[in-house]
Amino acid sequence: MSRYILKRLISAIPVLLLVSITAFIIMQLVPGDAAAIIAGQDATLDEIEFIRSQLGLDQPWPARLWDWISGLAHGDLGYSFILNRPVSDAIIERLPVTLSLAGLSIAFATVMGVSLGILAAVFHRSWIDATAMTVALCGVSVPNFWFGLVGILIFSVGLGWFPPGGFVSPAESLSGWFLSMVLPALTLGTATMGQISRFTRSVMLEQLGQDYVRTAQAKGLAGRQVIGKHALKNAMIPIITVIGITFSLTMAGAIVVESVFSLNGLGRLMLHGIMRRDYPVLQGGLVVIAFSFVFINLLVDILYSWLDPRVRYD
Amino acid sequence: MTDLSTAAPQTRRIRLSLAGAHWPLLIGGVIFGLIVLAAALGPFLTPLGPEDTSLMDRFKGPSLAHPFGTDSFGRDVMTRVLYGGHVSLLIGLAVVVIAALLGVLIGAMAGYFPRLDNPIMRVMDAGEAFPTLLMAIALAAVLGPGVMNVVLALGVAYAPRTARIVRASVLVVAQQQFVEAARASGASSARIILTHLIPNALAPVIVQMTFIFADAVLAEAALSFIGIGPPPPAPTWGNIIADGRTYLYSAAWITMFPGLAIFLTVLSLNLLGDGLRDALDPRMKKVS
């Protein structure tokens, strides 16, 4: 097991390397003189030159790429002249907000999505199936930022149940934190919920048609046990894969949803980075999100072999 | 004669499987068709222009004269939604075309040339490690706002997904005997790829294109909403919502109608994709 984990960790290194290079290349597409853009319009030539040398832009690209990669290996994501601090500091400061949002939204999407999917599969071709799948289809089709605005209009302005935006630290007030997160998490989780429930339904239908399910039913096992202990357990591996994949959807969606609810998370940091042409922040944020995606999928892979002893990859 | 008798049941089977899946296909097709028609005929459906302002008519709620109300400049929201649909749908279509061309080309190369397979697919892995929307946001942010940049950013971002599907199909088909026969009779690699491998991968690609269209409409709207899409005053569904957001509490209609338009478009495309998948892939039909 530990050998397998080690092997998977090592195999992630080339992907991480490629991801870092991709982020580097994207930033090279900036048209014109990045140093002049960052320095602003009324900067002196000396200031521009200073930023240029600090960012290493006066060096040839292989040297810059090497600096970037070796910096990453030490946890150095670069320096933002606009924020006047290391990019990693700025990101770490914003991380609790984004992690709260992403965590709660994935939790909601998983619980709701898996339940809807199971209901739809068990009551196949009934009105329950039709209703559940309509909800799921609407979930994947609704633009999340618009859904969030509608939510604010109904539940904050109309009913006054939740604040229309802003983040409350859980250290400050746990209930305040939860209330401030309900609407954003639902908004962000809706699409994921739809995907997970559509997928859960098809995997469960496949399992429910298998011989072992018929055997379990034939020997008189209660319906709940057949579904929960037999079919769902076997359906869990593909479902977990999809949850891992939707993590990327969640992180990208967070940029938009944080903007709707004025949450100062990683997404909003990157968005401000875009507006202020703070390219180091954008590059750092990109790499953090892509790295976390790679690691989540690694975790999913490792989870497989733990869930299903038959899965051995060596 | 024998040809005819074997061909007949085949066509019947295809028709049957289409009939079995006709529900989502039909509803999705009709709704999407109506939306495309409305967007295409937009200029004829409304006497106003999308950028015609009328300071006397600011923030009017929905009425007979302005079915979707008016915005902060007194512009007719329905006119803007119709014209915005034009832009949003064309962007979606262009994204699909670029993603499909790139994806088919890259996927076919990876599937057909074993030496290229690993390097190409690792690059695709790296591309896919960035969430599609995030990749598009980064590219659009770096390239600067503009319709072409949004199209390019989204097209490139969706290409790996298509490439993966084409590669999988090419890998299977390339092993089959008729490909070997074609190669033995002297067909070039280009000919084999173009006339044998790509056509066989087309069904899943068409299904995928429908879903990418749906995704691209959502993504374009999101890009416009956060301010890095096609710049105003030209309307897109996303930037009308971004505009209306400031007046959400007092003039909700500015936000509601373009959002509904996006929702219906994406919903109909998803239905269409589901229906096409069921019709084209009988194996999936058994499950759903």
Interface residues (C-beta under 8 A of the other chain):
Chain A: P14 V15 L18 V19 I21 T22 A23 I26 M27 L29 V30 P31 L137 C138 V140 S141 V142 P143 N144 F145 W146 L149 V150 I152 L153 V157 R201 S202 L205 E206 S248 L249 M251 A252 G253 I255 V256 S259 M270 L271 I274 M275 Y279 L282 L286 I289 A290 F293 V294
Chain B: R122 V123 D125 A126 G127 A129 F130 P131 T132 L133 L134 I137 A138 L139 A141 V142 L143 G144 A214 L218 A221 A222 F225 I226 G227 I228 I241 R245 L248 Y249 A252 T255 M256 G259 I262 F263 V266 L267 N270 L271 V287 S288
